[in-house]
Amino acid sequence: MSTFLAWLTGLVGLVIPGFGGTAVPSWNGYVEASYTYVAAASPGTIASLKVTEGDEVAAGTVLFTLSDGQYRAAAAAAEARVSAAEAALDNLRTGGREDEIDVIRATLSKAQADLSLARETSARTGKLFAEGLAAQSKYDQDRATLASAEANVRQLQAQLRVAELPARDAQVLQAEANLTAAKADADRARADLDDRTVTAPVAGRVERLFFAAGEMAGAGTPVVSLLPADALKVRFYVPEAERPSLALGDTVAVSCDGCPEGLTARLSYFASDPQFTPPVIYSREERQRLTFVVEGVLDKGSELLPGQPVSIERRQ
């Protein structure tokens, strides 16, 4: 009897609006997921896939790797250029090497001995020439030998001073700039090499694998899609007349076939443009045809599936 009365009340409510109380507004929608698509920063052949569809992964878990032979070689070359730039700068700051300085000192010592001998010979020839016992040519030759020995000593002394001094400031600055550039190139090469190993940016479930090992993936092309634990939301459509009754942050009740009771979602988005717009200027009658998209974030642990139809009601 009670069933019959309820049916009769509903029937009369269809004929006489407002009879039997006001029904709670309800809207139809579906579950939607905000996937995280993971791609490589640079193109390459997929060397290995470390996960399978359905795996639960933590943030930082390796998802896949790309071939990296070329990038390893580039990183090694960049490291070698850093070492060479460091050596060049160190050499400029400290002056010549000790072995080079020792050679110059030894050569200078020999030149000084030659100079001493040239002085004695020139002095002796000068006395003999004054006494008329030496020829003019011999006297001139010994004097020339003395002058050459003196010049050689002065040259070697100058070389020794230069070898013992550090480089000029401008040369040091240039070497420092070269070292800075080499280190920057090495950092970039290491970063490019690190990018060949791609990790999960967030925790979640591996939803899809779009490539297999051995296939070529382009830069920015998704290889793996992840479904984070808090990425499920409901998407439903609200008529224009009922839209003002909802606000961002409101909690709505969510129900579906076979779902547990008590599911809720928090409204997070209202579309500013209607989904169904009449081709004429809005009038009071035409506004009834407008429908607006509304989205709400589902509570964690709802265990609903993307694409699942749901019903949404405003909580009382």
Buried (B, 14 or more C-beta within 10 A) or exposed (E): EEEEEEEEEEEEBEEEEEEBEEEEBEBEBBBBBEBBBBBBBBEBEBBEBBBEEEBEBEEEBBBBBBBBEEBEEBBEEBBEBBEEBBEBBEBBEEBBEEEEBEBBBEBBEEBBEBBEEBBEBBEEBBEBBEEEEBEEEEBEBBBEBBEEBBEBBEEBBEBBEEBEEEBEEEBBEBBBEBBEEBBEBBEEBBEBBBBBBBBBBBBBBBBEBBBEEEEEBEEEEBBBBBBBEBBBBBBBBBBBEBBEEBEEEBEBBBBBEEBEEEBBBBBBEBBEEBEEEBEEEEEEEBEEEBBBBBBBBBBEEBEBEBEBEBBBBBEE
